[in-house]
Amino acid sequence: MEWLLDFLFGCSHPRCGWPITQHGITVRVCLECGRERKYDMRTMRYVKFERGEERKLRTPNYGDGSVLVD
């Protein structure tokens, strides 16, 4: 059922960029709408994000964990 909702309301654009790995999570980004979809390099297929993984991608990485302050 979830695949049907994703098909109806999700990204259906065929053009995606190369796989990119950040923080141990590999994604492919749609070149038309910018949606990030988790990608498994072993099976070469899209997979579901686990709880909290999408949020992890948007966390800034300053290397040593420090936050820059003006």
mmCIF file as Biopython writes it, N, C-alpha, C and O atoms, coordinates in Angstrom:
data_model
#
loop_
_atom_site.group_PDB
_atom_site.id
_atom_site.type_symbol
_atom_site.label_atom_id
_atom_site.label_alt_id
_atom_site.label_comp_id
_atom_site.label_asym_id
_atom_site.label_entity_id
_atom_site.label_seq_id
_atom_site.pdbx_PDB_ins_code
_atom_site.Cartn_x
_atom_site.Cartn_y
_atom_site.Cartn_z
_atom_site.occupancy
_atom_site.B_iso_or_equiv
_atom_site.auth_seq_id
_atom_site.auth_asym_id
_atom_site.pdbx_PDB_model_num
ATOM 1   N N  . MET A ? 1  ? 0.820  -1.191 0.000   1.0 0.0 1  A 1 
ATOM 2   C CA . MET A ? 1  ? 0.000  0.000  0.000   1.0 0.0 1  A 1 
ATOM 3   C C  . MET A ? 1  ? 0.871  1.265  0.000   1.0 0.0 1  A 1 
ATOM 4   O O  . MET A ? 1  ? 0.540  2.256  -0.650  1.0 0.0 1  A 1 
ATOM 5   N N  . GLU A ? 2  ? 1.996  1.215  0.743   1.0 0.0 2  A 1 
ATOM 6   C CA . GLU A ? 2  ? 2.871  2.384  0.827   1.0 0.0 2  A 1 
ATOM 7   C C  . GLU A ? 2  ? 3.455  2.747  -0.538  1.0 0.0 2  A 1 
ATOM 8   O O  . GLU A ? 2  ? 3.586  3.926  -0.866  1.0 0.0 2  A 1 
ATOM 9   N N  . TRP A ? 3  ? 3.804  1.735  -1.331  1.0 0.0 3  A 1 
ATOM 10  C CA . TRP A ? 3  ? 4.352  1.995  -2.661  1.0 0.0 3  A 1 
ATOM 11  C C  . TRP A ? 3  ? 3.340  2.717  -3.543  1.0 0.0 3  A 1 
ATOM 12  O O  . TRP A ? 3  ? 3.721  3.524  -4.391  1.0 0.0 3  A 1 
ATOM 13  N N  . LEU A ? 4  ? 2.040  2.429  -3.349  1.0 0.0 4  A 1 
ATOM 14  C CA . LEU A ? 4  ? 0.989  3.094  -4.124  1.0 0.0 4  A 1 
ATOM 15  C C  . LEU A ? 4  ? 0.915  4.572  -3.763  1.0 0.0 4  A 1 
ATOM 16  O O  . LEU A ? 4  ? 0.810  5.419  -4.650  1.0 0.0 4  A 1 
ATOM 17  N N  . LEU A ? 5  ? 0.967  4.893  -2.471  1.0 0.0 5  A 1 
ATOM 18  C CA . LEU A ? 5  ? 0.954  6.290  -2.043  1.0 0.0 5  A 1 
ATOM 19  C C  . LEU A ? 5  ? 2.197  7.029  -2.539  1.0 0.0 5  A 1 
ATOM 20  O O  . LEU A ? 5  ? 2.116  8.178  -2.975  1.0 0.0 5  A 1 
ATOM 21  N N  . ASP A ? 6  ? 3.334  6.361  -2.468  1.0 0.0 6  A 1 
ATOM 22  C CA . ASP A ? 6  ? 4.564  6.975  -2.959  1.0 0.0 6  A 1 
ATOM 23  C C  . ASP A ? 6  ? 4.487  7.217  -4.465  1.0 0.0 6  A 1 
ATOM 24  O O  . ASP A ? 6  ? 4.956  8.240  -4.964  1.0 0.0 6  A 1 
ATOM 25  N N  . PHE A ? 7  ? 3.896  6.271  -5.177  1.0 0.0 7  A 1 
ATOM 26  C CA . PHE A ? 7  ? 3.742  6.424  -6.615  1.0 0.0 7  A 1 
ATOM 27  C C  . PHE A ? 7  ? 2.800  7.572  -6.961  1.0 0.0 7  A 1 
ATOM 28  O O  . PHE A ? 7  ? 3.072  8.341  -7.883  1.0 0.0 7  A 1 
ATOM 29  N N  . LEU A ? 8  ? 1.696  7.692  -6.228  1.0 0.0 8  A 1 
ATOM 30  C CA . LEU A ? 8  ? 0.699  8.725  -6.514  1.0 0.0 8  A 1 
ATOM 31  C C  . LEU A ? 8  ? 1.148  10.119 -6.089  1.0 0.0 8  A 1 
ATOM 32  O O  . LEU A ? 8  ? 0.914  11.087 -6.812  1.0 0.0 8  A 1 
ATOM 33  N N  . PHE A ? 9  ? 1.791  10.236 -4.921  1.0 0.0 9  A 1 
ATOM 34  C CA . PHE A ? 9  ? 2.112  11.546 -4.359  1.0 0.0 9  A 1 
ATOM 35  C C  . PHE A ? 9  ? 3.604  11.839 -4.265  1.0 0.0 9  A 1 
ATOM 36  O O  . PHE A ? 9  ? 3.990  12.974 -3.987  1.0 0.0 9  A 1 
ATOM 37  N N  . GLY A ? 10 ? 4.436  10.852 -4.488  1.0 0.0 10 A 1 
ATOM 38  C CA . GLY A ? 10 ? 5.882  11.049 -4.374  1.0 0.0 10 A 1 
ATOM 39  C C  . GLY A ? 10 ? 6.497  11.465 -5.694  1.0 0.0 10 A 1 
ATOM 40  O O  . GLY A ? 10 ? 5.795  11.752 -6.664  1.0 0.0 10 A 1 
ATOM 41  N N  . CYS A ? 11 ? 7.789  11.492 -5.715  1.0 0.0 11 A 1 
ATOM 42  C CA . CYS A ? 11 ? 8.546  11.861 -6.911  1.0 0.0 11 A 1 
ATOM 43  C C  . CYS A ? 11 ? 8.493  10.705 -7.908  1.0 0.0 11 A 1 
ATOM 44  O O  . CYS A ? 11 ? 8.793  9.561  -7.567  1.0 0.0 11 A 1 
ATOM 45  N N  . SER A ? 12 ? 8.114  11.015 -9.117  1.0 0.0 12 A 1 
ATOM 46  C CA . SER A ? 12 ? 8.105  9.982  -10.164 1.0 0.0 12 A 1 
ATOM 47  C C  . SER A ? 12 ? 9.020  10.363 -11.318 1.0 0.0 12 A 1 
ATOM 48  O O  . SER A ? 12 ? 8.918  9.798  -12.407 1.0 0.0 12 A 1 
ATOM 49  N N  . HIS A ? 13 ? 9.907  11.311 -11.085 1.0 0.0 13 A 1 
ATOM 50  C CA . HIS A ? 13 ? 10.829 11.761 -12.126 1.0 0.0 13 A 1 
ATOM 51  C C  . HIS A ? 13 ? 11.899 10.693 -12.359 1.0 0.0 13 A 1 
ATOM 52  O O  . HIS A ? 13 ? 12.419 10.127 -11.398 1.0 0.0 13 A 1 
ATOM 53  N N  . PRO A ? 14 ? 12.232 10.413 -13.605 1.0 0.0 14 A 1 
ATOM 54  C CA . PRO A ? 14 ? 13.202 9.352  -13.883 1.0 0.0 14 A 1 
ATOM 55  C C  . PRO A ? 14 ? 14.668 9.779  -13.766 1.0 0.0 14 A 1 
ATOM 56  O O  . PRO A ? 14 ? 15.542 8.918  -13.658 1.0 0.0 14 A 1 
ATOM 57  N N  . ARG A ? 15 ? 14.960 11.083 -13.784 1.0 0.0 15 A 1 
ATOM 58  C CA . ARG A ? 15 ? 16.352 11.545 -13.784 1.0 0.0 15 A 1 
ATOM 59  C C  . ARG A ? 15 ? 16.856 11.813 -12.370 1.0 0.0 15 A 1 
ATOM 60  O O  . ARG A ? 15 ? 16.371 12.709 -11.680 1.0 0.0 15 A 1 
ATOM 61  N N  . CYS A ? 16 ? 17.839 11.017 -11.956 1.0 0.0 16 A 1 
ATOM 62  C CA . CYS A ? 16 ? 18.445 11.199 -10.636 1.0 0.0 16 A 1 
ATOM 63  C C  . CYS A ? 16 ? 19.957 11.279 -10.784 1.0 0.0 16 A 1 
ATOM 64  O O  . CYS A ? 16 ? 20.533 10.739 -11.728 1.0 0.0 16 A 1 
ATOM 65  N N  . GLY A ? 17 ? 20.593 11.965 -9.831  1.0 0.0 17 A 1 
ATOM 66  C CA . GLY A ? 17 ? 22.042 12.098 -9.838  1.0 0.0 17 A 1 
ATOM 67  C C  . GLY A ? 17 ? 22.713 10.822 -9.355  1.0 0.0 17 A 1 
ATOM 68  O O  . GLY A ? 17 ? 22.048 9.846  -9.007  1.0 0.0 17 A 1 
ATOM 69  N N  . TRP A ? 18 ? 24.049 10.848 -9.340  1.0 0.0 18 A 1 
ATOM 70  C CA . TRP A ? 18 ? 24.827 9.718  -8.851  1.0 0.0 18 A 1 
ATOM 71  C C  . TRP A ? 18 ? 24.606 9.528  -7.355  1.0 0.0 18 A 1 
ATOM 72  O O  . TRP A ? 18 ? 24.261 10.483 -6.658  1.0 0.0 18 A 1 
ATOM 73  N N  . PRO A ? 19 ? 24.800 8.307  -6.849  1.0 0.0 19 A 1 
ATOM 74  C CA . PRO A ? 19 ? 24.686 8.080  -5.407  1.0 0.0 19 A 1 
ATOM 75  C C  . PRO A ? 19 ? 25.715 8.896  -4.631  1.0 0.0 19 A 1 
ATOM 76  O O  . PRO A ? 19 ? 26.877 8.990  -5.027  1.0 0.0 19 A 1 
ATOM 77  N N  . ILE A ? 20 ? 25.274 9.483  -3.522  1.0 0.0 20 A 1 
ATOM 78  C CA . ILE A ? 20 ? 26.124 10.289 -2.647  1.0 0.0 20 A 1 
ATOM 79  C C  . ILE A ? 20 ? 26.007 9.725  -1.239  1.0 0.0 20 A 1 
ATOM 80  O O  . ILE A ? 20 ? 24.902 9.468  -0.762  1.0 0.0 20 A 1 
ATOM 81  N N  . THR A ? 21 ? 27.151 9.528  -0.564  1.0 0.0 21 A 1 
ATOM 82  C CA . THR A ? 21 ? 27.136 9.005  0.796   1.0 0.0 21 A 1 
ATOM 83  C C  . THR A ? 21 ? 27.574 10.095 1.760   1.0 0.0 21 A 1 
ATOM 84  O O  . THR A ? 21 ? 28.647 10.677 1.605   1.0 0.0 21 A 1 
ATOM 85  N N  . GLN A ? 22 ? 26.729 10.372 2.768   1.0 0.0 22 A 1 
ATOM 86  C CA . GLN A ? 22 ? 27.022 11.327 3.832   1.0 0.0 22 A 1 
ATOM 87  C C  . GLN A ? 22 ? 26.616 10.696 5.151   1.0 0.0 22 A 1 
ATOM 88  O O  . GLN A ? 22 ? 25.538 10.111 5.254   1.0 0.0 22 A 1 
ATOM 89  N N  . HIS A ? 23 ? 27.463 10.808 6.149   1.0 0.0 23 A 1 
ATOM 90  C CA . HIS A ? 23 ? 27.171 10.281 7.488   1.0 0.0 23 A 1 
ATOM 91  C C  . HIS A ? 23 ? 26.781 8.805  7.425   1.0 0.0 23 A 1 
ATOM 92  O O  . HIS A ? 23 ? 25.974 8.353  8.237   1.0 0.0 23 A 1 
ATOM 93  N N  . GLY A ? 24 ? 27.333 8.051  6.483   1.0 0.0 24 A 1 
ATOM 94  C CA . GLY A ? 24 ? 27.058 6.622  6.370   1.0 0.0 24 A 1 
ATOM 95  C C  . GLY A ? 24 ? 25.742 6.284  5.690   1.0 0.0 24 A 1 
ATOM 96  O O  . GLY A ? 24 ? 25.342 5.119  5.690   1.0 0.0 24 A 1 
ATOM 97  N N  . ILE A ? 25 ? 25.055 7.263  5.108   1.0 0.0 25 A 1 
ATOM 98  C CA . ILE A ? 25 ? 23.782 7.038  4.432   1.0 0.0 25 A 1 
ATOM 99  C C  . ILE A ? 25 ? 23.953 7.423  2.966   1.0 0.0 25 A 1 
ATOM 100 O O  . ILE A ? 25 ? 24.391 8.532  2.659   1.0 0.0 25 A 1 
ATOM 101 N N  . THR A ? 26 ? 23.607 6.507  2.062   1.0 0.0 26 A 1 
ATOM 102 C CA . THR A ? 26 ? 23.728 6.769  0.633   1.0 0.0 26 A 1 
ATOM 103 C C  . THR A ? 26 ? 22.368 7.180  0.086   1.0 0.0 26 A 1 
ATOM 104 O O  . THR A ? 26 ? 21.360 6.521  0.341   1.0 0.0 26 A 1 
ATOM 105 N N  . VAL A ? 27 ? 22.350 8.272  -0.666  1.0 0.0 27 A 1 
ATOM 106 C CA . VAL A ? 27 ? 21.113 8.765  -1.272  1.0 0.0 27 A 1 
ATOM 107 C C  . VAL A ? 27 ? 21.352 9.094  -2.745  1.0 0.0 27 A 1 
ATOM 108 O O  . VAL A ? 27 ? 22.486 9.298  -3.179  1.0 0.0 27 A 1 
ATOM 109 N N  . ARG A ? 28 ? 20.260 9.140  -3.496  1.0 0.0 28 A 1 
ATOM 110 C CA . ARG A ? 28 ? 20.265 9.684  -4.858  1.0 0.0 28 A 1 
ATOM 111 C C  . ARG A ? 28 ? 19.260 10.821 -4.859  1.0 0.0 28 A 1 
ATOM 112 O O  . ARG A ? 28 ? 18.182 10.703 -4.277  1.0 0.0 28 A 1 
ATOM 113 N N  . VAL A ? 29 ? 19.606 11.913 -5.505  1.0 0.0 29 A 1 
ATOM 114 C CA . VAL A ? 29 ? 18.770 13.110 -5.507  1.0 0.0 29 A 1 
ATOM 115 C C  . VAL A ? 29 ? 18.122 13.269 -6.878  1.0 0.0 29 A 1 
ATOM 116 O O  . VAL A ? 29 ? 18.789 13.140 -7.905  1.0 0.0 29 A 1 
ATOM 117 N N  . CYS A ? 30 ? 16.815 13.550 -6.889  1.0 0.0 30 A 1 
ATOM 118 C CA . CYS A ? 30 ? 16.097 13.800 -8.134  1.0 0.0 30 A 1 
ATOM 119 C C  . CYS A ? 30 ? 16.596 15.123 -8.712  1.0 0.0 30 A 1 
ATOM 120 O O  . CYS A ? 30 ? 16.665 16.125 -8.002  1.0 0.0 30 A 1 
ATOM 121 N N  . LEU A ? 31 ? 16.939 15.126 -9.985  1.0 0.0 31 A 1 
ATOM 122 C CA . LEU A ? 31 ? 17.455 16.332 -10.630 1.0 0.0 31 A 1 
ATOM 123 C C  . LEU A ? 31 ? 16.358 17.335 -10.968 1.0 0.0 31 A 1 
ATOM 124 O O  . LEU A ? 31 ? 16.650 18.480 -11.314 1.0 0.0 31 A 1 
ATOM 125 N N  . GLU A ? 32 ? 15.094 16.914 -10.869 1.0 0.0 32 A 1 
ATOM 126 C CA . GLU A ? 32 ? 13.990 17.807 -11.205 1.0 0.0 32 A 1 
ATOM 127 C C  . GLU A ? 32 ? 13.347 18.446 -9.974  1.0 0.0 32 A 1 
ATOM 128 O O  . GLU A ? 32 ? 13.032 19.636 -9.992  1.0 0.0 32 A 1 
ATOM 129 N N  . CYS A ? 33 ? 13.148 17.665 -8.901  1.0 0.0 33 A 1 
ATOM 130 C CA . CYS A ? 33 ? 12.462 18.228 -7.730  1.0 0.0 33 A 1 
ATOM 131 C C  . CYS A ? 33 ? 13.340 18.288 -6.481  1.0 0.0 33 A 1 
ATOM 132 O O  . CYS A ? 33 ? 12.956 18.932 -5.504  1.0 0.0 33 A 1 
ATOM 133 N N  . GLY A ? 34 ? 14.509 17.637 -6.483  1.0 0.0 34 A 1 
ATOM 134 C CA . GLY A ? 34 ? 15.421 17.701 -5.346  1.0 0.0 34 A 1 
ATOM 135 C C  . GLY A ? 34 ? 15.152 16.709 -4.238  1.0 0.0 34 A 1 
ATOM 136 O O  . GLY A ? 34 ? 15.805 16.763 -3.196  1.0 0.0 34 A 1 
ATOM 137 N N  . ARG A ? 35 ? 14.206 15.804 -4.432  1.0 0.0 35 A 1 
ATOM 138 C CA . ARG A ? 35 ? 13.898 14.823 -3.386  1.0 0.0 35 A 1 
ATOM 139 C C  . ARG A ? 35 ? 15.056 13.850 -3.213  1.0 0.0 35 A 1 
ATOM 140 O O  . ARG A ? 35 ? 15.622 13.359 -4.190  1.0 0.0 35 A 1 
ATOM 141 N N  . GLU A ? 36 ? 15.401 13.577 -1.958  1.0 0.0 36 A 1 
ATOM 142 C CA . GLU A ? 36 ? 16.450 12.614 -1.649  1.0 0.0 36 A 1 
ATOM 143 C C  . GLU A ? 36 ? 15.807 11.272 -1.347  1.0 0.0 36 A 1 
ATOM 144 O O  . GLU A ? 36 ? 14.870 11.184 -0.553  1.0 0.0 36 A 1 
ATOM 145 N N  . ARG A ? 37 ? 16.315 10.231 -1.986  1.0 0.0 37 A 1 
ATOM 146 C CA . ARG A ? 37 ? 15.827 8.877  -1.734  1.0 0.0 37 A 1 
ATOM 147 C C  . ARG A ? 37 ? 16.998 8.005  -1.326  1.0 0.0 37 A 1 
ATOM 148 O O  . ARG A ? 37 ? 18.047 8.027  -1.971  1.0 0.0 37 A 1 
ATOM 149 N N  . LYS A ? 38 ? 16.826 7.230  -0.249  1.0 0.0 38 A 1 
ATOM 150 C CA . LYS A ? 38 ? 17.889 6.354  0.237   1.0 0.0 38 A 1 
ATOM 151 C C  . LYS A ? 38 ? 18.150 5.263  -0.792  1.0 0.0 38 A 1 
ATOM 152 O O  . LYS A ? 38 ? 17.223 4.725  -1.398  1.0 0.0 38 A 1 
ATOM 153 N N  . TYR A ? 39 ? 19.437 4.944  -0.981  1.0 0.0 39 A 1 
ATOM 154 C CA . TYR A ? 39 ? 19.849 4.013  -2.026  1.0 0.0 39 A 1 
ATOM 155 C C  . TYR A ? 39 ? 20.794 2.980  -1.445  1.0 0.0 39 A 1 
ATOM 156 O O  . TYR A ? 39 ? 21.715 3.329  -0.707  1.0 0.0 39 A 1 
ATOM 157 N N  . ASP A ? 40 ? 20.580 1.711  -1.769  1.0 0.0 40 A 1 
ATOM 158 C CA . ASP A ? 40 ? 21.448 0.627  -1.303  1.0 0.0 40 A 1 
ATOM 159 C C  . ASP A ? 40 ? 22.423 0.274  -2.418  1.0 0.0 40 A 1 
ATOM 160 O O  . ASP A ? 40 ? 22.011 -0.197 -3.478  1.0 0.0 40 A 1 
ATOM 161 N N  . MET A ? 41 ? 23.711 0.498  -2.187  1.0 0.0 41 A 1 
ATOM 162 C CA . MET A ? 41 ? 24.721 0.262  -3.211  1.0 0.0 41 A 1 
ATOM 163 C C  . MET A ? 41 ? 24.921 -1.232 -3.500  1.0 0.0 41 A 1 
ATOM 164 O O  . MET A ? 41 ? 25.327 -1.593 -4.604  1.0 0.0 41 A 1 
ATOM 165 N N  . ARG A ? 42 ? 24.641 -2.100 -2.523  1.0 0.0 42 A 1 
ATOM 166 C CA . ARG A ? 42 ? 24.815 -3.536 -2.757  1.0 0.0 42 A 1 
ATOM 167 C C  . ARG A ? 42 ? 23.770 -4.083 -3.712  1.0 0.0 42 A 1 
ATOM 168 O O  . ARG A ? 42 ? 24.097 -4.849 -4.618  1.0 0.0 42 A 1 
ATOM 169 N N  . THR A ? 43 ? 22.512 -3.695 -3.517  1.0 0.0 43 A 1 
ATOM 170 C CA . THR A ? 43 ? 21.438 -4.210 -4.361  1.0 0.0 43 A 1 
ATOM 171 C C  . THR A ? 43 ? 21.116 -3.278 -5.526  1.0 0.0 43 A 1 
ATOM 172 O O  . THR A ? 43 ? 20.377 -3.653 -6.436  1.0 0.0 43 A 1 
ATOM 173 N N  . MET A ? 44 ? 21.677 -2.047 -5.499  1.0 0.0 44 A 1 
ATOM 174 C CA . MET A ? 44 ? 21.427 -1.031 -6.519  1.0 0.0 44 A 1 
ATOM 175 C C  . MET A ? 44 ? 19.938 -0.708 -6.638  1.0 0.0 44 A 1 
ATOM 176 O O  . MET A ? 44 ? 19.396 -0.590 -7.736  1.0 0.0 44 A 1 
ATOM 177 N N  . ARG A ? 45 ? 19.293 -0.570 -5.478  1.0 0.0 45 A 1 
ATOM 178 C CA . ARG A ? 45 ? 17.859 -0.257 -5.434  1.0 0.0 45 A 1 
ATOM 179 C C  . ARG A ? 45 ? 17.596 0.786  -4.348  1.0 0.0 45 A 1 
ATOM 180 O O  . ARG A ? 45 ? 18.391 0.970  -3.427  1.0 0.0 45 A 1 
ATOM 181 N N  . TYR A ? 46 ? 16.464 1.455  -4.486  1.0 0.0 46 A 1 
ATOM 182 C CA . TYR A ? 46 ? 16.020 2.390  -3.463  1.0 0.0 46 A 1 
ATOM 183 C C  . TYR A ? 46 ? 15.459 1.605  -2.286  1.0 0.0 46 A 1 
ATOM 184 O O  . TYR A ? 46 ? 14.819 0.570  -2.470  1.0 0.0 46 A 1 
ATOM 185 N N  . VAL A ? 47 ? 15.702 2.101  -1.075  1.0 0.0 47 A 1 
ATOM 186 C CA . VAL A ? 47 ? 15.194 1.480  0.145   1.0 0.0 47 A 1 
ATOM 187 C C  . VAL A ? 47 ? 14.569 2.568  1.015   1.0 0.0 47 A 1 
ATOM 188 O O  . VAL A ? 47 ? 14.743 3.757  0.748   1.0 0.0 47 A 1 
ATOM 189 N N  . LYS A ? 48 ? 13.846 2.161  2.050   1.0 0.0 48 A 1 
ATOM 190 C CA . LYS A ? 48 ? 13.194 3.118  2.940   1.0 0.0 48 A 1 
ATOM 191 C C  . LYS A ? 48 ? 14.186 3.691  3.947   1.0 0.0 48 A 1 
ATOM 192 O O  . LYS A ? 48 ? 15.093 2.994  4.400   1.0 0.0 48 A 1 
ATOM 193 N N  . PHE A ? 49 ? 14.008 4.968  4.295   1.0 0.0 49 A 1 
ATOM 194 C CA . PHE A ? 49 ? 14.784 5.574  5.372   1.0 0.0 49 A 1 
ATOM 195 C C  . PHE A ? 49 ? 14.353 4.962  6.696   1.0 0.0 49 A 1 
ATOM 196 O O  . PHE A ? 49 ? 13.168 4.714  6.916   1.0 0.0 49 A 1 
ATOM 197 N N  . GLU A ? 50 ? 15.316 4.720  7.572   1.0 0.0 50 A 1 
ATOM 198 C CA . GLU A ? 50 ? 15.000 4.295  8.933   1.0 0.0 50 A 1 
ATOM 199 C C  . GLU A ? 50 ? 14.621 5.537  9.729   1.0 0.0 50 A 1 
ATOM 200 O O  . GLU A ? 50 ? 14.841 6.657  9.270   1.0 0.0 50 A 1 
ATOM 201 N N  . ARG A ? 51 ? 14.069 5.355  10.885  1.0 0.0 51 A 1 
ATOM 202 C CA . ARG A ? 51 ? 13.632 6.476  11.720  1.0 0.0 51 A 1 
ATOM 203 C C  . ARG A ? 51 ? 14.820 7.377  12.077  1.0 0.0 51 A 1 
ATOM 204 O O  . ARG A ? 51 ? 15.814 6.911  12.633  1.0 0.0 51 A 1 
ATOM 205 N N  . GLY A ? 52 ? 14.708 8.665  11.753  1.0 0.0 52 A 1 
ATOM 206 C CA . GLY A ? 52 ? 15.724 9.642  12.098  1.0 0.0 52 A 1 
ATOM 207 C C  . GLY A ? 52 ? 16.843 9.814  11.082  1.0 0.0 52 A 1 
ATOM 208 O O  . GLY A ? 52 ? 17.648 10.736 11.216  1.0 0.0 52 A 1 
ATOM 209 N N  . GLU A ? 53 ? 16.920 8.957  10.073  1.0 0.0 53 A 1 
ATOM 210 C CA . GLU A ? 53 ? 18.019 9.052  9.111   1.0 0.0 53 A 1 
ATOM 211 C C  . GLU A ? 53 ? 17.910 10.289 8.221   1.0 0.0 53 A 1 
ATOM 212 O O  . GLU A ? 53 ? 18.927 10.916 7.923   1.0 0.0 53 A 1 
ATOM 213 N N  . GLU A ? 54 ? 16.715 10.652 7.796   1.0 0.0 54 A 1 
ATOM 214 C CA . GLU A ? 54 ? 16.555 11.834 6.955   1.0 0.0 54 A 1 
ATOM 215 C C  . GLU A ? 54 ? 17.020 13.080 7.697   1.0 0.0 54 A 1 
ATOM 216 O O  . GLU A ? 54 ? 17.623 13.975 7.107   1.0 0.0 54 A 1 
ATOM 217 N N  . ARG A ? 55 ? 16.737 13.131 8.980   1.0 0.0 55 A 1 
ATOM 218 C CA . ARG A ? 55 ? 17.134 14.256 9.822   1.0 0.0 55 A 1 
ATOM 219 C C  . ARG A ? 55 ? 18.648 14.330 9.965   1.0 0.0 55 A 1 
ATOM 220 O O  . ARG A ? 55 ? 19.229 15.414 10.013  1.0 0.0 55 A 1 
ATOM 221 N N  . LYS A ? 56 ? 19.283 13.150 10.032  1.0 0.0 56 A 1 
ATOM 222 C CA . LYS A ? 56 ? 20.733 13.059 10.191  1.0 0.0 56 A 1 
ATOM 223 C C  . LYS A ? 56 ? 21.453 13.684 8.991   1.0 0.0 56 A 1 
ATOM 224 O O  . LYS A ? 56 ? 22.526 14.266 9.148   1.0 0.0 56 A 1 
ATOM 225 N N  . LEU A ? 57 ? 20.869 13.567 7.801   1.0 0.0 57 A 1 
ATOM 226 C CA . LEU A ? 57 ? 21.488 14.125 6.603   1.0 0.0 57 A 1 
ATOM 227 C C  . LEU A ? 57 ? 21.529 15.640 6.633   1.0 0.0 57 A 1 
ATOM 228 O O  . LEU A ? 57 ? 22.423 16.239 6.035   1.0 0.0 57 A 1 
ATOM 229 N N  . ARG A ? 58 ? 20.581 16.278 7.314   1.0 0.0 58 A 1 
ATOM 230 C CA . ARG A ? 58 ? 20.496 17.723 7.317   1.0 0.0 58 A 1 
ATOM 231 C C  . ARG A ? 58 ? 21.263 18.376 8.467   1.0 0.0 58 A 1 
ATOM 232 O O  . ARG A ? 58 ? 21.274 19.601 8.584   1.0 0.0 58 A 1 
ATOM 233 N N  . THR A ? 59 ? 21.903 17.572 9.315   1.0 0.0 59 A 1 
ATOM 234 C CA . THR A ? 59 ? 22.690 18.097 10.421  1.0 0.0 59 A 1 
ATOM 235 C C  . THR A ? 59 ? 24.018 18.601 9.886   1.0 0.0 59 A 1 
ATOM 236 O O  . THR A ? 59 ? 24.728 17.846 9.221   1.0 0.0 59 A 1 
ATOM 237 N N  . PRO A ? 60 ? 24.384 19.861 10.155  1.0 0.0 60 A 1 
ATOM 238 C CA . PRO A ? 60 ? 25.661 20.366 9.652   1.0 0.0 60 A 1 
ATOM 239 C C  . PRO A ? 60 ? 26.835 19.609 10.263  1.0 0.0 60 A 1 
ATOM 240 O O  . PRO A ? 60 ? 26.808 19.244 11.438  1.0 0.0 60 A 1 
ATOM 241 N N  . ASN A ? 61 ? 27.857 19.380 9.456   1.0 0.0 61 A 1 
ATOM 242 C CA . ASN A ? 61 ? 29.034 18.653 9.915   1.0 0.0 61 A 1 
ATOM 243 C C  . ASN A ? 61 ? 30.219 19.616 9.947   1.0 0.0 61 A 1 
ATOM 244 O O  . ASN A ? 61 ? 30.725 20.023 8.901   1.0 0.0 61 A 1 
ATOM 245 N N  . TYR A ? 62 ? 30.654 19.976 11.150  1.0 0.0 62 A 1 
ATOM 246 C CA . TYR A ? 62 ? 31.785 20.874 11.301  1.0 0.0 62 A 1 
ATOM 247 C C  . TYR A ? 62 ? 33.053 20.108 11.671  1.0 0.0 62 A 1 
ATOM 248 O O  . TYR A ? 62 ? 34.026 20.715 12.117  1.0 0.0 62 A 1 
ATOM 249 N N  . GLY A ? 63 ? 33.061 18.807 11.497  1.0 0.0 63 A 1 
ATOM 250 C CA . GLY A ? 63 ? 34.265 18.008 11.738  1.0 0.0 63 A 1 
ATOM 251 C C  . GLY A ? 63 ? 34.435 17.604 13.168  1.0 0.0 63 A 1 
ATOM 252 O O  . GLY A ? 63 ? 34.344 16.420 13.491  1.0 0.0 63 A 1 
ATOM 253 N N  . ASP A ? 64 ? 34.685 18.574 14.053  1.0 0.0 64 A 1 
ATOM 254 C CA . ASP A ? 64 ? 34.970 18.234 15.454  1.0 0.0 64 A 1 
ATOM 255 C C  . ASP A ? 64 ? 33.732 18.336 16.334  1.0 0.0 64 A 1 
ATOM 256 O O  . ASP A ? 64 ? 33.839 18.194 17.552  1.0 0.0 64 A 1 
ATOM 257 N N  . GLY A ? 65 ? 32.572 18.577 15.759  1.0 0.0 65 A 1 
ATOM 258 C CA . GLY A ? 65 ? 31.342 18.658 16.538  1.0 0.0 65 A 1 
ATOM 259 C C  . GLY A ? 65 ? 31.039 20.055 17.049  1.0 0.0 65 A 1 
ATOM 260 O O  . GLY A ? 65 ? 30.006 20.263 17.684  1.0 0.0 65 A 1 
ATOM 261 N N  . SER A ? 66 ? 31.917 21.017 16.788  1.0 0.0 66 A 1 
ATOM 262 C CA . SER A ? 66 ? 31.670 22.372 17.273  1.0 0.0 66 A 1 
ATOM 263 C C  . SER A ? 66 ? 30.675 23.092 16.362  1.0 0.0 66 A 1 
ATOM 264 O O  . SER A ? 66 ? 30.529 22.749 15.189  1.0 0.0 66 A 1 
ATOM 265 N N  . VAL A ? 67 ? 30.012 24.072 16.908  1.0 0.0 67 A 1 
ATOM 266 C CA . VAL A ? 67 ? 29.051 24.883 16.160  1.0 0.0 67 A 1 
ATOM 267 C C  . VAL A ? 67 ? 29.626 26.278 16.005  1.0 0.0 67 A 1 
ATOM 268 O O  . VAL A ? 67 ? 30.082 26.882 16.976  1.0 0.0 67 A 1 
ATOM 269 N N  . LEU A ? 68 ? 29.602 26.787 14.787  1.0 0.0 68 A 1 
ATOM 270 C CA . LEU A ? 68 ? 30.140 28.116 14.544  1.0 0.0 68 A 1 
ATOM 271 C C  . LEU A ? 68 ? 29.148 29.173 15.022  1.0 0.0 68 A 1 
ATOM 272 O O  . LEU A ? 68 ? 27.954 29.090 14.736  1.0 0.0 68 A 1 
ATOM 273 N N  . VAL A ? 69 ? 29.657 30.176 15.759  1.0 0.0 69 A 1 
ATOM 274 C CA . VAL A ? 69 ? 28.828 31.246 16.298  1.0 0.0 69 A 1 
ATOM 275 C C  . VAL A ? 69 ? 29.456 32.573 15.894  1.0 0.0 69 A 1 
ATOM 276 O O  . VAL A ? 69 ? 30.673 32.738 15.972  1.0 0.0 69 A 1 
ATOM 277 N N  . ASP A ? 70 ? 28.632 33.513 15.464  1.0 0.0 70 A 1 
ATOM 278 C CA . ASP A ? 70 ? 29.142 34.852 15.090  1.0 0.0 70 A 1 
ATOM 279 C C  . ASP A ? 70 ? 29.603 35.619 16.300  1.0 0.0 70 A 1 
ATOM 280 O O  . ASP A ? 70 ? 30.059 36.756 16.174  1.0 0.0 70 A 1 
#
